[in-house]
Amino acid sequence: MYSEIKWKNYRRRSKYGNKDSKYDGQIYHSKFESKVAQDLDLQLKAKEIKKWDRQVKISLDVNGMHICNYYIDFVVEHNDGIIEYIEAKGFKTQLWRVKWKIFEALYRYKENVKLTIIKL
Protein backbone atom coordinates (compact mmCIF):
# COMPACT_ATOMS: atom_id res chain seq x y z
CA MET A 1 0.00 0.00 0.00
CA TYR A 2 2.75 2.49 0.92
CA SER A 3 4.72 1.69 -2.21
CA GLU A 4 1.85 3.04 -4.29
CA ILE A 5 2.44 6.59 -3.06
CA LYS A 6 3.70 8.82 -5.83
CA TRP A 7 6.75 10.33 -4.14
CA LYS A 8 7.44 12.81 -6.91
CA ASN A 9 4.12 14.54 -6.12
CA TYR A 10 4.61 14.35 -2.37
CA ARG A 11 5.42 17.67 -0.78
CA ARG A 12 6.23 18.00 2.88
CA ARG A 13 4.19 20.58 4.75
CA SER A 14 6.05 23.63 5.94
CA LYS A 15 6.98 23.60 9.61
CA TYR A 16 5.44 27.03 10.20
CA GLY A 17 2.52 26.84 7.76
CA ASN A 18 3.94 29.22 5.16
CA LYS A 19 3.46 28.46 1.49
CA ASP A 20 5.88 29.32 -1.27
CA SER A 21 4.67 32.12 -3.49
CA LYS A 22 5.73 33.04 -7.00
CA TYR A 23 6.11 36.62 -8.14
CA ASP A 24 7.82 37.93 -11.27
CA GLY A 25 9.34 34.53 -12.03
CA GLN A 26 10.91 34.18 -8.56
CA ILE A 27 9.82 31.86 -5.77
CA TYR A 28 9.57 33.41 -2.31
CA HIS A 29 9.34 31.58 1.01
CA SER A 30 5.94 33.06 1.83
CA LYS A 31 3.10 35.13 0.41
CA PHE A 32 4.13 37.89 2.80
CA GLU A 33 7.67 37.94 1.40
CA SER A 34 6.39 38.11 -2.19
CA LYS A 35 4.12 41.01 -1.17
CA VAL A 36 7.16 42.90 0.15
CA ALA A 37 8.89 42.24 -3.21
CA GLN A 38 5.88 43.67 -5.05
CA ASP A 39 5.99 46.78 -2.85
CA LEU A 40 9.72 47.20 -3.56
CA ASP A 41 9.04 46.92 -7.30
CA LEU A 42 6.43 49.67 -7.03
CA GLN A 43 8.93 51.88 -5.18
CA LEU A 44 11.52 51.16 -7.89
CA LYS A 45 9.10 52.11 -10.69
CA ALA A 46 8.20 55.30 -8.82
CA LYS A 47 11.98 56.00 -8.52
CA GLU A 48 11.74 56.15 -4.73
CA ILE A 49 14.62 53.66 -4.49
CA LYS A 50 17.63 53.01 -6.73
CA LYS A 51 17.60 49.18 -6.70
CA TRP A 52 16.87 46.13 -4.57
CA ASP A 53 17.99 42.50 -4.38
CA ARG A 54 16.61 39.39 -2.65
CA GLN A 55 18.08 36.55 -0.58
CA VAL A 56 21.51 38.12 -0.19
CA LYS A 57 24.12 35.99 1.55
CA ILE A 58 25.93 37.80 4.36
CA SER A 59 28.91 36.22 6.09
CA LEU A 60 28.79 36.82 9.84
CA ASP A 61 32.43 37.03 10.95
CA VAL A 62 33.54 38.10 14.44
CA ASN A 63 37.21 38.89 15.19
CA GLY A 64 38.28 37.18 11.97
CA MET A 65 36.35 33.98 12.76
CA HIS A 66 33.49 32.87 10.51
CA ILE A 67 30.43 32.21 12.69
CA CYS A 68 27.76 31.48 10.08
CA ASN A 69 26.07 32.78 6.95
CA TYR A 70 22.89 34.82 7.11
CA TYR A 71 20.51 35.20 4.19
CA ILE A 72 18.71 38.51 4.46
CA ASP A 73 15.39 38.70 2.62
CA PHE A 74 16.00 42.02 0.85
CA VAL A 75 18.76 44.60 0.41
CA VAL A 76 17.59 48.01 -0.82
CA GLU A 77 19.80 50.80 -2.12
CA HIS A 78 18.07 54.14 -1.57
CA ASN A 79 18.57 57.21 -3.76
CA ASP A 80 20.48 58.96 -0.96
CA GLY A 81 23.04 56.13 -0.73
CA ILE A 82 21.63 54.43 2.36
CA ILE A 83 21.67 50.62 2.22
CA GLU A 84 18.65 49.08 3.96
CA TYR A 85 18.58 45.44 5.02
CA ILE A 86 15.01 44.19 5.24
CA GLU A 87 13.82 41.01 6.94
CA ALA A 88 10.18 40.03 6.31
CA LYS A 89 9.18 37.94 9.33
CA GLY A 90 6.08 36.02 10.18
CA PHE A 91 7.48 33.69 12.83
CA LYS A 92 10.68 34.31 14.77
CA THR A 93 12.64 31.15 15.56
CA GLN A 94 15.29 30.97 18.24
CA LEU A 95 18.00 30.40 15.62
CA TRP A 96 16.84 33.44 13.65
CA ARG A 97 16.93 35.60 16.80
CA VAL A 98 20.57 34.62 17.48
CA LYS A 99 21.66 35.26 13.89
CA TRP A 100 19.80 38.58 13.82
CA LYS A 101 21.54 39.70 17.04
CA ILE A 102 24.95 38.90 15.54
CA PHE A 103 23.96 40.67 12.32
CA GLU A 104 22.74 43.68 14.32
CA ALA A 105 25.95 43.84 16.34
CA LEU A 106 28.04 43.88 13.15
CA TYR A 107 25.93 46.27 11.04
CA ARG A 108 23.82 48.51 13.31
CA TYR A 109 26.38 51.30 13.73
CA LYS A 110 27.82 51.31 10.23
CA GLU A 111 27.45 54.55 8.35
CA ASN A 112 24.66 54.68 5.74
CA VAL A 113 23.11 51.37 6.90
CA LYS A 114 19.55 50.81 8.06
CA LEU A 115 18.16 47.54 9.49
CA THR A 116 14.43 46.85 9.19
CA ILE A 117 12.18 44.00 10.30
CA ILE A 118 8.76 43.95 8.67
CA LYS A 119 6.36 41.91 10.80
CA LEU A 120 3.40 40.02 9.45
N, CA, C and O atoms as CSV, one atom per row, in Angstrom:
chain,resi,resn,atom,element,x,y,z
A,1,MET,N,N,0.812,-1.186,0.000
A,1,MET,CA,C,0.000,0.000,0.000
A,1,MET,C,C,0.866,1.266,0.000
A,1,MET,O,O,0.599,2.195,-0.762
A,2,TYR,N,N,1.904,1.309,0.851
A,2,TYR,CA,C,2.753,2.487,0.919
A,2,TYR,C,C,3.595,2.666,-0.331
A,2,TYR,O,O,3.968,3.788,-0.672
A,3,SER,N,N,3.897,1.583,-1.013
A,3,SER,CA,C,4.724,1.687,-2.213
A,3,SER,C,C,3.958,2.325,-3.366
A,3,SER,O,O,4.554,2.705,-4.374
A,4,GLU,N,N,2.646,2.443,-3.223
A,4,GLU,CA,C,1.847,3.036,-4.285
A,4,GLU,C,C,1.844,4.560,-4.231
A,4,GLU,O,O,1.323,5.205,-5.140
A,5,ILE,N,N,2.413,5.141,-3.185
A,5,ILE,CA,C,2.442,6.594,-3.061
A,5,ILE,C,C,3.359,7.165,-4.139
A,5,ILE,O,O,4.471,6.679,-4.346
A,6,LYS,N,N,2.888,8.175,-4.804
A,6,LYS,CA,C,3.698,8.820,-5.832
A,6,LYS,C,C,4.588,9.846,-5.154
A,6,LYS,O,O,4.147,10.961,-4.873
A,7,TRP,N,N,5.842,9.481,-4.889
A,7,TRP,CA,C,6.753,10.326,-4.137
A,7,TRP,C,C,7.112,11.612,-4.865
A,7,TRP,O,O,7.421,12.618,-4.226
A,8,LYS,N,N,7.076,11.594,-6.199
A,8,LYS,CA,C,7.436,12.809,-6.909
A,8,LYS,C,C,6.394,13.914,-6.698
A,8,LYS,O,O,6.716,15.094,-6.837
A,9,ASN,N,N,5.161,13.550,-6.367
A,9,ASN,CA,C,4.120,14.540,-6.118
A,9,ASN,C,C,3.972,14.857,-4.636
A,9,ASN,O,O,3.199,15.738,-4.260
A,10,TYR,N,N,4.702,14.150,-3.810
A,10,TYR,CA,C,4.608,14.351,-2.369
A,10,TYR,C,C,5.377,15.597,-1.985
A,10,TYR,O,O,6.538,15.760,-2.361
A,11,ARG,N,N,4.742,16.459,-1.250
A,11,ARG,CA,C,5.418,17.671,-0.776
A,11,ARG,C,C,5.200,17.788,0.712
A,11,ARG,O,O,4.068,17.783,1.194
A,12,ARG,N,N,6.294,17.895,1.429
A,12,ARG,CA,C,6.229,18.001,2.878
A,12,ARG,C,C,5.653,19.353,3.275
A,12,ARG,O,O,5.999,20.380,2.691
A,13,ARG,N,N,4.785,19.349,4.256
A,13,ARG,CA,C,4.191,20.583,4.752
A,13,ARG,C,C,5.232,21.424,5.452
A,13,ARG,O,O,6.122,20.898,6.120
A,14,SER,N,N,5.121,22.721,5.300
A,14,SER,CA,C,6.048,23.629,5.944
A,14,SER,C,C,5.882,23.571,7.456
A,14,SER,O,O,4.771,23.434,7.968
A,15,LYS,N,N,6.991,23.676,8.151
A,15,LYS,CA,C,6.984,23.598,9.608
A,15,LYS,C,C,6.144,24.710,10.243
A,15,LYS,O,O,5.519,24.502,11.283
A,16,TYR,N,N,6.131,25.889,9.617
A,16,TYR,CA,C,5.438,27.032,10.203
A,16,TYR,C,C,4.182,27.427,9.419
A,16,TYR,O,O,3.597,28.478,9.683
A,17,GLY,N,N,3.771,26.610,8.475
A,17,GLY,CA,C,2.525,26.839,7.760
A,17,GLY,C,C,2.624,27.808,6.589
A,17,GLY,O,O,1.614,28.103,5.949
A,18,ASN,N,N,3.826,28.309,6.295
A,18,ASN,CA,C,3.942,29.218,5.159
A,18,ASN,C,C,3.939,28.434,3.857
A,18,ASN,O,O,4.336,27.269,3.813
A,19,LYS,N,N,3.489,29.089,2.808
A,19,LYS,CA,C,3.458,28.459,1.490
A,19,LYS,C,C,4.288,29.301,0.538
A,19,LYS,O,O,4.217,30.530,0.538
A,20,ASP,N,N,5.086,28.603,-0.283
A,20,ASP,CA,C,5.880,29.316,-1.274
A,20,ASP,C,C,4.953,30.113,-2.180
A,20,ASP,O,O,3.823,29.710,-2.455
A,21,SER,N,N,5.455,31.244,-2.630
A,21,SER,CA,C,4.671,32.118,-3.487
A,21,SER,C,C,5.549,32.572,-4.640
A,21,SER,O,O,6.734,32.851,-4.455
A,22,LYS,N,N,4.966,32.645,-5.831
A,22,LYS,CA,C,5.731,33.042,-7.005
A,22,LYS,C,C,5.325,34.453,-7.406
A,22,LYS,O,O,4.143,34.788,-7.485
A,23,TYR,N,N,6.341,35.263,-7.654
A,23,TYR,CA,C,6.113,36.624,-8.140
A,23,TYR,C,C,7.229,36.983,-9.107
A,23,TYR,O,O,8.407,36.818,-8.792
A,24,ASP,N,N,6.868,37.464,-10.261
A,24,ASP,CA,C,7.817,37.928,-11.269
A,24,ASP,C,C,8.874,36.869,-11.608
A,24,ASP,O,O,10.045,37.188,-11.812
A,25,GLY,N,N,8.442,35.617,-11.664
A,25,GLY,CA,C,9.342,34.526,-12.028
A,25,GLY,C,C,10.224,34.018,-10.907
A,25,GLY,O,O,11.014,33.098,-11.122
A,26,GLN,N,N,10.115,34.591,-9.716
A,26,GLN,CA,C,10.914,34.182,-8.565
A,26,GLN,C,C,10.020,33.506,-7.528
A,26,GLN,O,O,8.856,33.873,-7.368
A,27,ILE,N,N,10.567,32.528,-6.835
A,27,ILE,CA,C,9.822,31.855,-5.769
A,27,ILE,C,C,10.279,32.412,-4.433
A,27,ILE,O,O,11.472,32.438,-4.129
A,28,TYR,N,N,9.313,32.856,-3.642
A,28,TYR,CA,C,9.573,33.410,-2.315
A,28,TYR,C,C,9.094,32.423,-1.264
A,28,TYR,O,O,8.239,31.581,-1.537
A,29,HIS,N,N,9.646,32.529,-0.062
A,29,HIS,CA,C,9.341,31.583,1.012
A,29,HIS,C,C,7.933,31.725,1.564
A,29,HIS,O,O,7.430,30.806,2.211
A,30,SER,N,N,7.292,32.856,1.321
A,30,SER,CA,C,5.935,33.062,1.827
A,30,SER,C,C,5.214,34.086,0.963
A,30,SER,O,O,5.834,34.813,0.187
A,31,LYS,N,N,3.904,34.130,1.109
A,31,LYS,CA,C,3.103,35.134,0.409
A,31,LYS,C,C,3.466,36.526,0.908
A,31,LYS,O,O,3.481,37.487,0.139
A,32,PHE,N,N,3.757,36.626,2.194
A,32,PHE,CA,C,4.128,37.892,2.797
A,32,PHE,C,C,5.419,38.430,2.173
A,32,PHE,O,O,5.522,39.620,1.873
A,33,GLU,N,N,6.392,37.552,1.983
A,33,GLU,CA,C,7.665,37.942,1.396
A,33,GLU,C,C,7.478,38.394,-0.060
A,33,GLU,O,O,8.100,39.364,-0.493
A,34,SER,N,N,6.631,37.699,-0.804
A,34,SER,CA,C,6.390,38.113,-2.193
A,34,SER,C,C,5.651,39.447,-2.245
A,34,SER,O,O,5.843,40.219,-3.184
A,35,LYS,N,N,4.811,39.727,-1.250
A,35,LYS,CA,C,4.115,41.014,-1.168
A,35,LYS,C,C,5.122,42.144,-0.935
A,35,LYS,O,O,4.996,43.218,-1.523
A,36,VAL,N,N,6.112,41.905,-0.085
A,36,VAL,CA,C,7.162,42.903,0.151
A,36,VAL,C,C,7.933,43.152,-1.151
A,36,VAL,O,O,8.280,44.294,-1.451
A,37,ALA,N,N,8.203,42.099,-1.921
A,37,ALA,CA,C,8.895,42.235,-3.206
A,37,ALA,C,C,8.058,43.080,-4.171
A,37,ALA,O,O,8.603,43.915,-4.893
A,38,GLN,N,N,6.761,42.870,-4.188
A,38,GLN,CA,C,5.876,43.669,-5.048
A,38,GLN,C,C,5.932,45.143,-4.649
A,38,GLN,O,O,5.990,46.023,-5.508
A,39,ASP,N,N,5.915,45.405,-3.352
A,39,ASP,CA,C,5.992,46.782,-2.851
A,39,ASP,C,C,7.325,47.436,-3.252
A,39,ASP,O,O,7.363,48.609,-3.624
A,40,LEU,N,N,8.402,46.668,-3.172
A,40,LEU,CA,C,9.716,47.200,-3.565
A,40,LEU,C,C,9.753,47.503,-5.062
A,40,LEU,O,O,10.355,48.492,-5.481
A,41,ASP,N,N,9.114,46.659,-5.864
A,41,ASP,CA,C,9.040,46.921,-7.300
A,41,ASP,C,C,8.269,48.210,-7.594
A,41,ASP,O,O,8.648,48.980,-8.478
A,42,LEU,N,N,7.195,48.437,-6.855
A,42,LEU,CA,C,6.432,49.674,-7.033
A,42,LEU,C,C,7.276,50.893,-6.666
A,42,LEU,O,O,7.229,51.914,-7.353
A,43,GLN,N,N,8.046,50.787,-5.587
A,43,GLN,CA,C,8.931,51.882,-5.183
A,43,GLN,C,C,10.014,52.133,-6.238
A,43,GLN,O,O,10.400,53.273,-6.492
A,44,LEU,N,N,10.493,51.042,-6.845
A,44,LEU,CA,C,11.516,51.157,-7.890
A,44,LEU,C,C,10.944,51.859,-9.123
A,44,LEU,O,O,11.593,52.733,-9.696
A,45,LYS,N,N,9.743,51.483,-9.528
A,45,LYS,CA,C,9.095,52.105,-10.688
A,45,LYS,C,C,8.789,53.578,-10.431
A,45,LYS,O,O,8.831,54.397,-11.350
A,46,ALA,N,N,8.484,53.908,-9.185
A,46,ALA,CA,C,8.202,55.297,-8.817
A,46,ALA,C,C,9.493,56.078,-8.556
A,46,ALA,O,O,9.449,57.257,-8.206
A,47,LYS,N,N,10.645,55.414,-8.728
A,47,LYS,CA,C,11.976,56.003,-8.524
A,47,LYS,C,C,12.180,56.506,-7.097
A,47,LYS,O,O,12.902,57.476,-6.865
A,48,GLU,N,N,11.530,55.827,-6.139
A,48,GLU,CA,C,11.740,56.149,-4.725
A,48,GLU,C,C,12.996,55.474,-4.187
A,48,GLU,O,O,13.588,55.930,-3.209
A,49,ILE,N,N,13.397,54.374,-4.841
A,49,ILE,CA,C,14.624,53.661,-4.487
A,49,ILE,C,C,15.439,53.432,-5.754
A,49,ILE,O,O,14.903,53.460,-6.862
A,50,LYS,N,N,16.746,53.203,-5.581
A,50,LYS,CA,C,17.628,53.007,-6.732
A,50,LYS,C,C,17.565,51.572,-7.248
A,50,LYS,O,O,17.420,51.339,-8.448
A,51,LYS,N,N,17.678,50.600,-6.315
A,51,LYS,CA,C,17.598,49.183,-6.695
A,51,LYS,C,C,17.389,48.330,-5.455
A,51,LYS,O,O,17.557,48.799,-4.330
A,52,TRP,N,N,17.020,47.071,-5.672
A,52,TRP,CA,C,16.868,46.132,-4.571
A,52,TRP,C,C,17.242,44.733,-5.051
A,52,TRP,O,O,17.195,44.430,-6.243
A,53,ASP,N,N,17.617,43.885,-4.084
A,53,ASP,CA,C,17.987,42.501,-4.377
A,53,ASP,C,C,17.389,41.607,-3.298
A,53,ASP,O,O,17.064,42.079,-2.208
A,54,ARG,N,N,17.243,40.325,-3.596
A,54,ARG,CA,C,16.612,39.387,-2.653
A,54,ARG,C,C,17.563,38.269,-2.265
A,54,ARG,O,O,18.488,37.931,-3.003
A,55,GLN,N,N,17.316,37.701,-1.086
A,55,GLN,CA,C,18.076,36.546,-0.579
A,55,GLN,C,C,19.587,36.748,-0.738
A,55,GLN,O,O,20.264,35.972,-1.413
A,56,VAL,N,N,20.089,37.788,-0.113
A,56,VAL,CA,C,21.507,38.123,-0.188
A,56,VAL,C,C,22.249,37.418,0.944
A,56,VAL,O,O,21.865,37.504,2.110
A,57,LYS,N,N,23.319,36.721,0.573
A,57,LYS,CA,C,24.124,35.992,1.548
A,57,LYS,C,C,25.091,36.952,2.230
A,57,LYS,O,O,25.848,37.668,1.576
A,58,ILE,N,N,25.047,36.949,3.566
A,58,ILE,CA,C,25.933,37.795,4.356
A,58,ILE,C,C,26.724,36.891,5.292
A,58,ILE,O,O,26.154,36.113,6.058
A,59,SER,N,N,28.037,37.006,5.217
A,59,SER,CA,C,28.907,36.220,6.088
A,59,SER,C,C,29.031,36.932,7.431
A,59,SER,O,O,29.439,38.092,7.488
A,60,LEU,N,N,28.683,36.244,8.501
A,60,LEU,CA,C,28.793,36.818,9.838
A,60,LEU,C,C,30.126,36.372,10.444
A,60,LEU,O,O,30.281,35.231,10.879
A,61,ASP,N,N,31.078,37.300,10.459
A,61,ASP,CA,C,32.426,37.029,10.954
A,61,ASP,C,C,32.710,37.931,12.148
A,61,ASP,O,O,32.480,39.139,12.090
A,62,VAL,N,N,33.209,37.344,13.226
A,62,VAL,CA,C,33.537,38.095,14.436
A,62,VAL,C,C,35.013,37.860,14.762
A,62,VAL,O,O,35.455,36.719,14.892
A,63,ASN,N,N,35.763,38.951,14.892
A,63,ASN,CA,C,37.211,38.886,15.191
A,63,ASN,C,C,37.955,37.942,14.244
A,63,ASN,O,O,38.826,37.183,14.669
A,64,GLY,N,N,37.607,37.998,12.978
A,64,GLY,CA,C,38.278,37.183,11.972
A,64,GLY,C,C,37.815,35.741,11.916
A,64,GLY,O,O,38.330,34.963,11.113
A,65,MET,N,N,36.854,35.364,12.751
A,65,MET,CA,C,36.346,33.984,12.759
A,65,MET,C,C,34.951,33.937,12.125
A,65,MET,O,O,34.058,34.696,12.501
A,66,HIS,N,N,34.786,33.038,11.165
A,66,HIS,CA,C,33.488,32.868,10.514
A,66,HIS,C,C,32.531,32.147,11.472
A,66,HIS,O,O,32.796,31.023,11.899
A,67,ILE,N,N,31.431,32.802,11.799
A,67,ILE,CA,C,30.429,32.215,12.693
A,67,ILE,C,C,29.390,31.445,11.884
A,67,ILE,O,O,29.154,30.262,12.129
A,68,CYS,N,N,28.771,32.124,10.919
A,68,CYS,CA,C,27.760,31.483,10.077
A,68,CYS,C,C,27.420,32.419,8.926
A,68,CYS,O,O,27.905,33.549,8.867
A,69,ASN,N,N,26.590,31.944,8.021
A,69,ASN,CA,C,26.066,32.778,6.947
A,69,ASN,C,C,24.634,33.150,7.294
A,69,ASN,O,O,23.909,32.376,7.919
A,70,TYR,N,N,24.242,34.336,6.881
A,70,TYR,CA,C,22.887,34.819,7.111
A,70,TYR,C,C,22.330,35.274,5.771
A,70,TYR,O,O,22.970,36.045,5.055
A,71,TYR,N,N,21.153,34.803,5.439
A,71,TYR,CA,C,20.513,35.201,4.189
A,71,TYR,C,C,19.413,36.198,4.518
A,71,TYR,O,O,18.360,35.836,5.044
A,72,ILE,N,N,19.675,37.456,4.198
A,72,ILE,CA,C,18.707,38.508,4.459
A,72,ILE,C,C,17.694,38.499,3.314
A,72,ILE,O,O,18.054,38.252,2.163
A,73,ASP,N,N,16.436,38.767,3.630
A,73,ASP,CA,C,15.387,38.702,2.615
A,73,ASP,C,C,15.598,39.721,1.495
A,73,ASP,O,O,15.519,39.375,0.317
A,74,PHE,N,N,15.867,40.980,1.864
A,74,PHE,CA,C,16.004,42.024,0.854
A,74,PHE,C,C,17.096,43.018,1.249
A,74,PHE,O,O,17.278,43.333,2.425
A,75,VAL,N,N,17.815,43.501,0.235
A,75,VAL,CA,C,18.762,44.599,0.410
A,75,VAL,C,C,18.333,45.688,-0.566
A,75,VAL,O,O,18.226,45.454,-1.770
A,76,VAL,N,N,18.086,46.894,-0.021
A,76,VAL,CA,C,17.589,48.014,-0.819
A,76,VAL,C,C,18.626,49.125,-0.819
A,76,VAL,O,O,19.138,49.514,0.231
A,77,GLU,N,N,18.930,49.633,-2.010
A,77,GLU,CA,C,19.800,50.805,-2.117
A,77,GLU,C,C,18.910,52.013,-2.387
A,77,GLU,O,O,18.258,52.100,-3.428
A,78,HIS,N,N,18.893,52.941,-1.436
A,78,HIS,CA,C,18.066,54.140,-1.567
A,78,HIS,C,C,18.779,55.185,-2.415
A,78,HIS,O,O,19.989,55.107,-2.625
A,79,ASN,N,N,18.025,56.154,-2.895
A,79,ASN,CA,C,18.569,57.206,-3.755
A,79,ASN,C,C,19.621,58.054,-3.039
A,79,ASN,O,O,20.513,58.609,-3.680
A,80,ASP,N,N,19.519,58.154,-1.721
A,80,ASP,CA,C,20.478,58.961,-0.956
A,80,ASP,C,C,21.728,58.174,-0.529
A,80,ASP,O,O,22.557,58.685,0.223
A,81,GLY,N,N,21.858,56.926,-1.014
A,81,GLY,CA,C,23.040,56.125,-0.728
A,81,GLY,C,C,22.922,55.205,0.473
A,81,GLY,O,O,23.825,54.410,0.733
A,82,ILE,N,N,21.833,55.300,1.204
A,82,ILE,CA,C,21.631,54.428,2.364
A,82,ILE,C,C,21.302,53.013,1.885
A,82,ILE,O,O,20.490,52.824,0.979
A,83,ILE,N,N,21.941,52.034,2.502
A,83,ILE,CA,C,21.670,50.624,2.225
A,83,ILE,C,C,20.769,50.112,3.352
A,83,ILE,O,O,21.124,50.187,4.528
A,84,GLU,N,N,19.610,49.596,2.975
A,84,GLU,CA,C,18.653,49.085,3.956
A,84,GLU,C,C,18.556,47.572,3.828
A,84,GLU,O,O,18.332,47.038,2.742
A,85,TYR,N,N,18.729,46.891,4.956
A,85,TYR,CA,C,18.584,45.439,5.023
A,85,TYR,C,C,17.203,45.158,5.601
A,85,TYR,O,O,16.881,45.585,6.710
A,86,ILE,N,N,16.392,44.432,4.834
A,86,ILE,CA,C,15.010,44.187,5.242
A,86,ILE,C,C,14.783,42.697,5.463
A,86,ILE,O,O,15.123,41.868,4.619
A,87,GLU,N,N,14.209,42.381,6.599
A,87,GLU,CA,C,13.819,41.008,6.940
A,87,GLU,C,C,12.298,40.993,7.068
A,87,GLU,O,O,11.738,41.703,7.902
A,88,ALA,N,N,11.630,40.187,6.246
A,88,ALA,CA,C,10.176,40.029,6.306
A,88,ALA,C,C,9.886,38.812,7.165
A,88,ALA,O,O,10.170,37.686,6.758
A,89,LYS,N,N,9.321,39.024,8.356
A,89,LYS,CA,C,9.177,37.944,9.325
A,89,LYS,C,C,7.729,37.696,9.705
A,89,LYS,O,O,6.975,38.621,10.008
A,90,GLY,N,N,7.368,36.444,9.681
A,90,GLY,CA,C,6.077,36.021,10.183
A,90,GLY,C,C,6.239,35.340,11.531
A,90,GLY,O,O,5.492,35.608,12.471
A,91,PHE,N,N,7.229,34.451,11.613
A,91,PHE,CA,C,7.480,33.686,12.833
A,91,PHE,C,C,8.969,33.759,13.147
A,91,PHE,O,O,9.809,33.457,12.299
A,92,LYS,N,N,9.282,34.159,14.362
A,92,LYS,CA,C,10.682,34.308,14.770
A,92,LYS,C,C,11.151,33.061,15.518
A,92,LYS,O,O,10.691,32.775,16.623
A,93,THR,N,N,12.072,32.327,14.898
A,93,THR,CA,C,12.636,31.146,15.557
A,93,THR,C,C,13.790,31.572,16.455
A,93,THR,O,O,14.309,32.682,16.339
A,94,GLN,N,N,14.177,30.685,17.338
A,94,GLN,CA,C,15.286,30.970,18.243
A,94,GLN,C,C,16.589,31.143,17.459
A,94,GLN,O,O,17.388,32.030,17.762
A,95,LEU,N,N,16.800,30.293,16.449
A,95,LEU,CA,C,18.005,30.400,15.625
A,95,LEU,C,C,18.034,31.742,14.888
A,95,LEU,O,O,19.078,32.391,14.821
A,96,TRP,N,N,16.897,32.155,14.341
A,96,TRP,CA,C,16.842,33.441,13.651
A,96,TRP,C,C,17.188,34.581,14.606
A,96,TRP,O,O,17.924,35.495,14.235
A,97,ARG,N,N,16.667,34.534,15.825
A,97,ARG,CA,C,16.934,35.598,16.800
A,97,ARG,C,C,18.434,35.729,17.079
A,97,ARG,O,O,18.953,36.842,17.173
A,98,VAL,N,N,19.127,34.600,17.209
A,98,VAL,CA,C,20.570,34.618,17.478
A,98,VAL,C,C,21.316,35.206,16.279
A,98,VAL,O,O,22.177,36.070,16.448
A,99,LYS,N,N,20.989,34.743,15.073
A,99,LYS,CA,C,21.658,35.258,13.885
A,99,LYS,C,C,21.378,36.744,13.698
A,99,LYS,O,O,22.271,37.501,13.315
A,100,TRP,N,N,20.143,37.167,13.967
A,100,TRP,CA,C,19.801,38.581,13.822
A,100,TRP,C,C,20.596,39.432,14.811
A,100,TRP,O,O,21.050,40.523,14.463
A,101,LYS,N,N,20.768,38.943,16.041
A,101,LYS,CA,C,21.540,39.701,17.041
A,101,LYS,C,C,22.998,39.858,16.609
A,101,LYS,O,O,23.585,40.926,16.787
A,102,ILE,N,N,23.581,38.809,16.045
A,102,ILE,CA,C,24.951,38.901,15.540
A,102,ILE,C,C,25.000,39.895,14.377
A,102,ILE,O,O,25.885,40.748,14.313
A,103,PHE,N,N,24.044,39.773,13.469
A,103,PHE,CA,C,23.960,40.672,12.321
A,103,PHE,C,C,23.817,42.126,12.784
A,103,PHE,O,O,24.487,43.022,12.270
A,104,GLU,N,N,22.938,42.342,13.759
A,104,GLU,CA,C,22.735,43.682,14.316
A,104,GLU,C,C,24.028,44.233,14.925
A,104,GLU,O,O,24.385,45.388,14.693
A,105,ALA,N,N,24.715,43.417,15.692
A,105,ALA,CA,C,25.952,43.844,16.341
A,105,ALA,C,C,27.008,44.255,15.320
A,105,ALA,O,O,27.789,45.174,15.570
A,106,LEU,N,N,27.034,43.581,14.175
A,106,LEU,CA,C,28.038,43.876,13.154
A,106,LEU,C,C,27.660,45.059,12.261
A,106,LEU,O,O,28.542,45.761,11.768
A,107,TYR,N,N,26.351,45.291,12.044
A,107,TYR,CA,C,25.932,46.267,11.042
A,107,TYR,C,C,25.183,47.490,11.578
A,107,TYR,O,O,25.063,48.485,10.864
A,108,ARG,N,N,24.684,47.447,12.791
A,108,ARG,CA,C,23.822,48.514,13.309
A,108,ARG,C,C,24.479,49.894,13.256
A,108,ARG,O,O,23.822,50.865,12.883
A,109,TYR,N,N,25.729,50.000,13.613
A,109,TYR,CA,C,26.376,51.304,13.733
A,109,TYR,C,C,27.227,51.685,12.521
A,109,TYR,O,O,27.994,52.647,12.575
A,110,LYS,N,N,27.092,50.938,11.441
A,110,LYS,CA,C,27.821,51.312,10.226
A,110,LYS,C,C,27.146,52.519,9.593
A,110,LYS,O,O,25.927,52.683,9.651
A,111,GLU,N,N,27.966,53.347,8.994
A,111,GLU,CA,C,27.446,54.550,8.349
A,111,GLU,C,C,26.635,54.175,7.109
A,111,GLU,O,O,27.006,53.266,6.368
A,112,ASN,N,N,25.540,54.875,6.893
A,112,ASN,CA,C,24.662,54.685,5.743
A,112,ASN,C,C,24.015,53.299,5.674
A,112,ASN,O,O,23.749,52.795,4.583
A,113,VAL,N,N,23.760,52.681,6.834
A,113,VAL,CA,C,23.110,51.371,6.898
A,113,VAL,C,C,21.874,51.464,7.763
A,113,VAL,O,O,21.891,52.084,8.826
A,114,LYS,N,N,20.803,50.843,7.303
A,114,LYS,CA,C,19.546,50.807,8.062
A,114,LYS,C,C,19.072,49.366,8.126
A,114,LYS,O,O,19.065,48.670,7.110
A,115,LEU,N,N,18.676,48.909,9.309
A,115,LEU,CA,C,18.161,47.545,9.490
A,115,LEU,C,C,16.663,47.628,9.770
A,115,LEU,O,O,16.224,48.413,10.611
A,116,THR,N,N,15.879,46.810,9.058
A,116,THR,CA,C,14.427,46.849,9.195
A,116,THR,C,C,13.867,45.434,9.277
A,116,THR,O,O,14.244,44.551,8.506
A,117,ILE,N,N,12.952,45.240,10.237
A,117,ILE,CA,C,12.184,43.999,10.304
A,117,ILE,C,C,10.735,44.362,10.008
A,117,ILE,O,O,10.143,45.194,10.696
A,118,ILE,N,N,10.172,43.740,8.987
A,118,ILE,CA,C,8.760,43.954,8.667
A,118,ILE,C,C,8.003,42.756,9.206
A,118,ILE,O,O,8.229,41.626,8.773
A,119,LYS,N,N,7.108,42.997,10.148
A,119,LYS,CA,C,6.364,41.914,10.801
A,119,LYS,C,C,5.034,41.681,10.100
A,119,LYS,O,O,4.371,42.609,9.638
A,120,LEU,N,N,4.675,40.424,10.041
A,120,LEU,CA,C,3.403,40.023,9.448
A,120,LEU,C,C,2.264,40.429,10.356
A,120,LEU,O,O,1.101,40.181,10.037
